[in-house]
Amino acid sequence: MRWRKRLKKYNEGDEKKLQADIEREGGLEKGDMTAMIIAALKTLVPVCLLVLVGLSLIVMLIFRAF
């Protein structure tokens, strides 16, 4: 339960302050959302593929499919 001490309490004011800071800096530019989605996919898809390949290899070894 030690990790619970590291989490910050949710504060609605922090969210509004962050949103105000983004808007003050000019907001999101055109293509920012697309770039964030592509970056997330480039991060998650290879990891998911590795997990699937690993699990399939384990299943193949268990059932002696090699």
C-alpha positions as CSV (number, residue, x, y, z in Angstrom):
1,M,0.0,0.0,0.0
2,R,3.0,2.2,-0.1
3,W,2.2,3.4,-3.7
4,R,-1.0,5.1,-2.5
5,K,1.0,7.7,-0.7
6,R,2.6,8.9,-4.0
7,L,-0.7,9.5,-5.8
8,K,-2.0,13.1,-5.7
9,K,-5.5,13.9,-4.7
10,Y,-7.8,14.9,-7.6
11,N,-8.4,18.7,-7.5
12,E,-10.8,20.2,-10.0
13,G,-8.9,23.5,-9.8
14,D,-5.7,21.8,-11.2
15,E,-7.6,20.6,-14.2
16,K,-9.0,24.1,-14.9
17,K,-5.6,25.7,-14.4
18,L,-4.0,23.3,-16.9
19,Q,-6.7,23.9,-19.4
20,A,-6.4,27.7,-19.0
21,D,-2.6,27.4,-19.4
22,I,-3.0,25.5,-22.7
23,E,-5.5,28.1,-24.0
24,R,-3.3,30.9,-23.0
25,E,-0.4,29.4,-24.9
26,G,-2.6,29.2,-28.0
27,G,-4.4,26.0,-27.6
28,L,-3.8,22.9,-29.6
29,E,-2.5,23.4,-33.1
30,K,-3.9,21.8,-36.2
31,G,-2.8,18.2,-36.3
32,D,-1.8,17.9,-32.6
33,M,-4.6,15.4,-31.8
34,T,-3.6,13.3,-34.8
35,A,0.1,13.3,-33.7
36,M,-0.9,12.3,-30.2
37,I,-3.0,9.4,-31.5
38,I,-0.2,8.2,-33.8
39,A,2.3,8.4,-31.0
40,A,0.1,6.3,-28.8
41,L,-0.4,3.7,-31.5
42,K,3.3,3.5,-32.1
43,T,3.8,2.9,-28.4
44,L,1.0,0.4,-27.8
45,V,0.8,-1.7,-31.0
46,P,4.3,-3.2,-30.9
47,V,3.9,-4.1,-27.2
48,C,0.6,-5.8,-27.8
49,L,2.0,-7.7,-30.8
50,L,4.9,-8.9,-28.7
51,V,2.6,-10.1,-26.0
52,L,0.4,-11.9,-28.5
53,V,3.4,-13.6,-30.2
54,G,4.8,-14.6,-26.8
55,L,1.5,-16.1,-25.7
56,S,1.0,-17.9,-29.0
57,L,4.6,-19.4,-28.7
58,I,3.8,-20.6,-25.2
59,V,0.6,-22.3,-26.4
60,M,2.4,-23.9,-29.3
61,L,5.0,-25.2,-26.9
62,I,2.4,-26.6,-24.6
63,F,0.6,-28.4,-27.4
64,R,3.8,-29.4,-29.2
65,A,2.8,-27.7,-32.4
66,F,6.5,-27.2,-33.5
